[in-house]
Amino acid sequence: MAKIIQLQREGGNVTPVIVEDNWTVLRATEEQPLTEEQVAAAAQGQDAVLFPLSVWKANEALLAGRDAARTGVWLAPEDEPGDAAAYFDRVSLVAVDFPVFRDGRGFSTAYLLRTRYKWEGQLRAIGDVLRDQLNFMKRCGFDAFAVRADKNIDDAIKGFTEFTVTYQASVDEPLPLFRRARAEVGAVQSKETA
């Protein structure tokens, strides 16, 4: 069975761990587009399935009865994050596809899903996901990562520890470094005057 990296939150700590992945990503290729039979079989089956947003939109009636706990949707780079928001109550997982390493649109999609559209469930990065991207993906709101199959997941998990300080504000740290530093100085000064 495939494995993914998932962020575990306990108290104020976030720890990346490797876990079994029981989700199937329903994906077409140029050589083999998805057939209506494949979509129907996935919709009626009991497996946990990530449906492409375009397939979901085209087959809403067929997917209406699926259990949300085993249903997810994934967005391609050209998909509008707001379109997925309409289905948040019917899915337990939203994934964002990175078809190639150099396509960074997924970072913006994740940020919008977390901030503007308020997705609070699992947000997974799929596709060409590599060690070098993991920390940046986490900062944009991802909390699960399906590392590319030909890469070592045990090596990839080390990507979360390569940076100890972040400068910019993001989903995981809403204040930039200069504001955090200013707040620490202010806290120290308050203690000294008290």
Phi, psi and omega in degrees: 000145180291161179234154175227166171261131180231139178277127177257129181251124176223116184063233178263003183263143176238123183235125175281133178227154178265127181227162176292143178252114180258014180263141174255129177267115177282114188220136175265161172235168178297324180284327183226091175291158178292136177265162177300325180294319178296317179296315180297318179297317179294321181293324184269347181285174182260357181289156172281119188233136171261113181266140173299143180304320180297321178291319179301311182298324181281344185230035183306315183296319180294324184270355186302325185271359183291146176292125183298330182295338180239025181232135177219169179227142175238146184253133172279164182304327183275355180284147178273123181304326180297333177294326179288331182302331179295342184250005184304325181283354182247003180226157177249354182215136172239132178240154177236128184271135172247093185295328176218153183306321187277359180268106186264007182298332180297331178296314178294320179300313180298315180301315179294319179300320181282318188268305184282317186261357171060036175292125182248353179280190180294134176239112188249140172265128179232165178100227183275068184262121185237162181308317184299338184266340193304312181297321179291323176297317177301318181296331180274354176120354178291144175230008174212146190218116176266092182296142181311137189303329182274005179253152181280114182293329178293327175284319183299324183298338177293344180297342180280343184255005185281343178238130181257340181228136175248142182265316187276158170282149177199190181299318184279344178213098187289346180252135175291164185304317184296326178286323177295318179296317179298320179294321178295317178299316179298321179294319178295317179296323179295320179293322182291326181275347182279000000 
